[in-house]
Amino acid sequence: MWSILKGEWRKLRRCQILLVGIVALALCPVVQYGTQLIINPEMRDQNFDFVKLFANVIWGNTQIFLPISLVMIGGWLIDRENTNDTMKNLLTVPVSYPKLLGGKLIVTIFLSLLFGIYSVAITVLTGLIAGLDGLSAAVLLQQGVQVVAAAFNTSLVCMPMILIFGQMRGAYLGGSLLTFFLGYCILFFKSGFLLSAYPFSAALILAGFDMQAYNGATQAPSVLLAVVGIAAVLVLTMAVLLLSRRSKKAGNNKKKKVKKGRGRRRAG
């Protein structure tokens, strides 16, 4: 597995689509701050500080920027093997197809952690340039951990979409758009079961994000339901991996049958 991870990481470093995620996450704090200025020009008088800027960044990352970036990059890691016709070469080594896909998912999860750390740095830089108040070691530690935790949880939520659309040739861009729509839906869940169990909401809740203060939720979310939501995503991910293995075996069996048939015809 370690050799798989190293190989995938080397491929990722040559991935130009990685710039999409870097630029998007750099724009997130700028867009969030600019949006607040447009909506409420007098926000400086309402104590808009680093804590509120971090809250906007966590929300924007989970809702928009990370789902698009992670599904696009993770899907590309899988899709390029079929597009460049290198998958047949990879399957000649003693590595199972699910293990190969799992290695690509682990690289994407690790990338999400780096994206989280990167988002913290960009947010601090944006706040300092804007002259916001409230930056301290305690705020940086607490809010920084929330940003990274939300990024990690969001990567778990995106795994089924990466697997499904990555294995459909050329469909990972459509998958990233669909994931953006699914992330955007958390705006509409302010109470009930979906407030806590909806995977993107669960990613925020398990990161310690205050849904009532930011999203206007009318009731306190349930951590237990949030765990159930993330667990359901993990189960779905494992199911997709198993189905991918079966479909690959079926493809190999078909090839063997075709080869046997050709041999018989030649012999005849």
Stockholm file with secondary structure:
# STOCKHOLM 1.0

chainA/1-268         MWSILKGEWRKLRRCQILLVGIVALALCPVVQYGTQLIINPEMRDQNFDFVKLFANVIWGNTQIFLPISLVMIGGWLIDRENTNDTMKNLLTVPVSYPKLLGGKLIVTIFLSLLFGIYSVAITVLTGLIAGLDGLSAAVLLQQGVQVVAAAFNTSLVCMPMILIFGQMRGAYLGGSLLTFFLGYCILFFKSGFLLSAYPFSAALILAGFDMQAYNGATQAPSVLLAVVGIAAVLVLTMAVLLLSRRSKKAGNNKKKKVKKGRGRRRAG
#=GR chainA/1-268 SS CHHHHHHHHHHHHTCTTHHHHHHHHHHHHHHHHHHHHHHCTTGGGGTCCHHHHHHHHHHHIIIIIHHHHHHHHHHHHHHHHHHTTCHHHHTTSSCCHHHHHHHHHHHHHHHHHHHHHHHHHHHHHHHHHHTCSCCCHHHHHHHHHHHHHHHHHHHHHHHHHHHHHHTSTTCHHHHHHHHHHHHHGGGGCCSSHHHHHSHHHHHHHHTTCCHHHHTCCSSCCCHHHHHHHHHHHHHHHHHHHHHHHHHHHHHHHHHHHHHHHHHHHHHC
#=GC SS_cons         CHHHHHHHHHHHHTCTTHHHHHHHHHHHHHHHHHHHHHHCTTGGGGTCCHHHHHHHHHHHIIIIIHHHHHHHHHHHHHHHHHHTTCHHHHTTSSCCHHHHHHHHHHHHHHHHHHHHHHHHHHHHHHHHHHTCSCCCHHHHHHHHHHHHHHHHHHHHHHHHHHHHHHTSTTCHHHHHHHHHHHHHGGGGCCSSHHHHHSHHHHHHHHTTCCHHHHTCCSSCCCHHHHHHHHHHHHHHHHHHHHHHHHHHHHHHHHHHHHHHHHHHHHHC
//
